[in-house]
């Protein structure tokens, strides 16, 4: 059954110059190196289909993992299949109708895809971050990775370290291209550009309630018929800042927000830290959007480190990848109930 979703890629000529030299974004905290299984195109195909359907597997990397397991469970529940979290025969049969969404897409880079600003290295200290014009992407490679819901390392795997990031170069990406970019007219041009840059689909289900489950680090979207219509992996709270259980509501959105850093609200802040207003940008502490809740200092928001979603702790809020947080804003309106449960 897996062969249904497999795709054979013909070998192409190596692309010139250096993609690796643009530097994948370093991890926020060093981690011991672990051997990864090779990128598997059949697994990537499953991930791409789930991503299109709103059951996000997180990073599109062609590998099994926690986020893919949770995405499969959500998709299986939504289709009343046995909930196994596995790419089993029943699941492959249900995914088969969407096989037209191929796992990869070869695209000639345009100038808009490569447009900055880019800031290079981002300092760790908040006072120094506050001096930057924006907490923008560090490199072209980082921007392209978020645009296609993946990591710089995956783009290098799919292409070559010698790939030149310049207009006209053809690059292979995970196929995260949306089916529609007809975003609501009332949105600002700046937010529409962000949605476009993150390849967020304009056609989304309408949410009636949101449930964030601490036990499996998942945010579920239900429609007015109480049907599960979307699901995203999230990071929820910590020992020091536990998720505030109960029923709350979204009050408003702040698109491409600045971030007011107040060390008094962070248990791990240094005694020497000062208040600072950090500029907007996808590498800001809350990413590209802040969905405010009717609880002081709590919200649902993006992140500068998408690879850690569901694998690390937060300061109490609900953290998502930038592309999924942006997508969620198109599914719900302010006032919608948000249930936090253990």
C-alpha positions in Angstrom: 0.0 0.0 0.0 2.8 2.4 0.7 3.9 2.2 -2.9 0.7 4.0 -3.8 2.1 7.2 -2.2 5.7 6.7 -3.3 7.2 8.9 -6.0 10.3 8.4 -8.0 12.5 11.4 -8.6 14.8 11.5 -11.6 18.3 12.7 -10.9 19.1 16.2 -12.1 22.2 18.2 -12.6 23.8 19.6 -9.4 22.9 23.2 -8.8 25.8 25.6 -8.5 27.2 27.6 -5.6 26.3 27.2 -2.0 23.1 26.7 -0.2 24.8 25.3 2.9 26.9 28.4 3.2 23.8 30.4 4.1 23.7 28.5 7.3 20.8 26.6 8.8 19.4 28.3 11.9 21.3 27.1 15.0 19.3 25.4 17.8 18.3 27.6 20.7 20.0 25.1 23.1 22.7 22.6 22.0 21.6 19.0 21.8 23.5 15.8 21.6 23.7 14.7 18.0 21.5 11.7 17.2 21.4 9.6 14.1 18.4 10.4 11.9 16.8 8.0 9.5 17.1 9.1 5.9 14.4 11.3 4.4 11.7 9.0 3.0 9.6 10.4 0.1 6.6 8.1 0.9 6.5 9.4 4.5 6.9 13.0 3.2 4.0 12.3 0.9 1.8 11.4 3.8 3.0 14.5 5.7 2.3 16.8 2.8 -1.3 15.4 2.4 -2.0 15.7 6.2 -0.6 19.3 6.1 -2.9 20.3 3.3 -5.9 18.7 5.1 -5.2 20.7 8.3 -3.8 17.8 10.4 -0.4 19.2 10.7 2.6 16.8 11.1 4.7 19.8 12.1 8.0 19.9 10.2 7.7 18.4 6.7 10.9 16.2 6.9 10.0 12.7 5.5 10.6 11.1 8.9 8.4 9.4 11.6 8.0 11.2 14.9 5.7 12.4 17.6 4.1 15.1 15.5 3.4 12.8 12.6 1.9 10.2 15.0 -0.4 12.8 16.5 -1.4 14.1 13.0 -2.3 10.6 11.9 -4.4 10.1 15.0 -6.3 13.3 14.4 -6.9 12.4 10.7 -8.0 8.9 11.7 -10.5 10.3 14.3 -11.9 12.8 11.7 -12.5 9.9 9.3 -13.8 7.5 11.9 -10.9 5.1 11.2 -9.2 3.0 13.9 -7.0 5.4 15.8 -3.6 3.8 15.6 -1.2 6.7 14.8 0.3 4.5 12.1 0.4 4.7 8.4 -1.7 1.5 8.1 -3.7 0.1 5.3 -7.0 1.8 6.3 -5.3 5.2 6.6 -3.4 4.8 3.2 -6.8 3.9 1.6 -8.3 7.1 3.0 -5.3 9.2 1.9 -5.3 7.8 -1.6 -7.9 10.2 -2.9 -5.5 13.1 -2.1 -2.5 11.6 -3.9 -2.5 14.5 -6.4 -0.7 16.5 -3.8 2.7 15.3 -4.6 5.4 15.2 -1.9 7.7 17.7 -3.5 7.5 20.6 -5.9 10.3 22.1 -8.0 10.1 25.8 -8.1 12.2 28.5 -9.9 13.1 31.0 -7.2 11.6 34.5 -7.7 12.8 37.8 -6.3 9.9 38.0 -3.8 10.7 34.6 -2.3 14.3 35.8 -1.6 13.3 39.3 -0.4 14.5 40.4 3.0 15.2 42.0 5.3 17.6 39.5 6.8 19.4 40.2 10.1 22.1 37.5 10.3 22.9 36.6 13.8 20.3 37.5 16.5 21.8 38.4 19.8 20.7 36.5 22.9 20.2 39.5 25.1 16.8 41.3 24.9 18.4 44.7 25.2 20.5 44.0 22.1 17.5 42.5 20.3 15.5 45.7 21.0 18.1 47.6 18.9 17.5 45.6 15.8 15.1 47.0 13.1 13.2 43.7 13.1 13.5 40.2 14.4 13.4 39.0 10.8 14.7 35.8 9.3 18.4 35.4 9.6 19.0 34.1 6.1 17.2 33.4 2.8 17.4 29.7 3.6 15.6 30.2 6.9 12.8 32.1 5.1 12.4 29.5 2.4 12.3 26.7 5.0 9.4 28.4 6.9 7.7 29.2 3.7 7.5 25.4 2.9 6.9 24.2 6.4 10.3 22.6 6.9 13.9 23.2 8.1 17.0 24.4 6.3 18.5 20.9 6.7 15.6 19.3 4.9 16.0 21.7 1.9 19.7 20.8 1.7 18.7 17.1 1.7 16.2 17.6 -1.1 18.6 19.6 -3.2 22.4 20.0 -2.7 24.7 22.0 -0.4 25.8 23.7 -3.7 22.3 25.1 -4.5 22.5 28.8 -5.3 19.7 30.9 -3.7 19.2 33.3 -6.5 16.4 34.3 -8.9 15.9 31.7 -11.5 17.4 28.8 -9.6 15.1 25.7 -9.5 14.8 24.3 -6.0 12.9 21.3 -4.8 10.6 21.9 -1.8 8.1 19.9 0.3 4.8 20.6 -1.5 3.3 23.1 1.0 1.8 25.3 -1.7 -1.8 26.3 -0.9 -4.8 25.8 -3.1 -6.0 29.4 -2.6 -4.4 32.7 -1.7 -7.7 34.7 -1.7 -7.4 35.9 1.9 -10.2 37.9 3.5 -10.4 41.4 2.1 -10.6 43.0 5.6 -7.1 41.8 6.5 -4.3 44.3 6.3 -1.9 44.1 3.4 1.0 43.3 5.8 -0.8 40.3 7.3 -1.8 39.1 3.9 1.9 39.2 2.9 2.7 37.1 6.0 0.0 34.5 5.1 1.3 34.4 1.6 5.0 34.1 2.6 4.0 31.2 4.9 2.0 29.4 2.2 -1.1 29.5 4.4 -4.2 28.3 2.5 -7.0 30.8 2.4 -9.7 28.1 2.4 -10.1 26.9 6.0 -12.9 25.2 8.1 -14.8 27.4 10.5 -14.1 26.7 14.1 -16.8 26.6 16.8 -14.4 25.7 19.7 -10.8 25.0 20.3 -9.5 22.3 22.7 -5.9 22.3 23.9 -4.9 19.1 25.5 -1.9 19.1 27.8 -1.6 15.3 27.9 -0.6 15.0 24.2 0.4 18.6 23.4 -2.3 18.9 20.7 -4.7 21.8 19.8 -7.9 20.5 18.2 -10.4 22.5 16.1 -14.0 21.5 16.2 -16.8 22.8 14.0 -20.4 23.6 15.0 -21.4 19.9 14.5 -18.6 19.0 17.0 -16.6 17.4 14.2 -12.8 17.5 14.4 -11.7 19.5 11.4 -8.1 20.4 12.1 -5.4 19.6 14.6 -1.9 21.1 15.4 1.0 20.1 17.6 1.6 22.7 20.3 3.9 23.4 23.3 1.9 24.0 26.5 3.2 25.5 29.7 5.8 24.1 32.1 6.3 23.2 35.8 6.9 26.9 36.6 4.1 28.2 34.3 1.4 25.5 34.1 -1.3 25.6 31.5 -4.3 27.4 33.1 -6.9 24.7 32.8 -10.5 25.6 32.1 -12.6 27.4 29.5 -11.4 30.7 28.2 -11.9 32.8 25.0 -9.9 34.6 22.4 -10.3 38.3 22.7 -8.3 39.7 19.8 -5.4 39.2 17.4 -2.1 41.0 17.1 -0.6 40.4 13.7 3.2 40.6 13.3 3.4 41.8 16.9 6.1 43.6 18.8 6.9 41.9 22.1 7.1 43.8 25.4 9.7 41.9 27.4 9.1 42.1 31.2 11.6 40.1 33.2 9.1 40.1 36.2 6.9 37.7 34.2 9.7 35.2 33.5 10.9 32.8 36.2 14.2 32.2 34.4 15.0 35.9 33.8 18.3 37.2 35.0 18.3 39.7 37.9 20.1 42.1 35.6 17.4 42.0 32.8 15.6 45.2 32.0 12.2 45.8 30.4 12.5 46.0 26.6 10.3 46.4 23.6 11.4 43.9 21.0 10.7 44.6 17.3 8.3 42.5 15.3 9.4 39.6 13.1 9.1 35.8 12.6 12.1 35.3 15.0 10.4 37.3 17.8 9.5 35.4 21.0 5.9 35.0 19.8 6.5 34.7 16.1 4.2 36.2 13.6 0.9 36.4 15.6 -0.4 36.7 19.2 -3.9 35.5 19.8 -4.8 37.1 23.1 -6.9 35.2 25.7 -9.0 36.6 28.5 -6.3 35.6 31.0 -3.6 38.2 31.8 -0.4 37.5 29.9 -1.7 34.3 28.2 -2.2 33.7 24.5 -1.7 31.4 21.6 1.2 32.4 19.4 3.9 31.5 16.9 7.6 30.7 17.6 11.1 31.4 16.2 12.0 27.7 16.7 9.4 25.5 14.9 11.5 22.3 15.3 10.9 22.3 19.1 7.1 22.5 19.1 5.7 19.7 21.2 9.2 18.9 22.5 10.0 21.7 24.9 8.3 23.8 27.5 6.8 27.3 27.3 6.2 30.1 29.8 2.6 29.1 30.1 1.3 30.1 26.7 0.3 27.9 23.8 3.1 27.9 21.2 2.7 26.8 17.6 4.8 26.9 14.4 4.4 30.3 12.7 2.6 28.7 9.7 0.1 26.9 11.9 -0.5 29.8 14.2 -1.2 32.0 11.1 -3.5 29.3 9.7 -5.5 29.1 12.9 -6.4 32.8 12.8 -8.3 32.1 9.5 -10.3 29.4 11.3 -11.7 31.3 14.3 -13.1 34.6 15.3 -12.5 36.5 18.6 -14.9 35.3 21.2 -14.5 31.6 20.4 -14.2 29.4 23.4 -10.8 27.9 24.1 -10.7 24.9 26.5 -7.5 24.0 28.2 -7.6 20.4 29.6 -5.2 18.0 31.2 
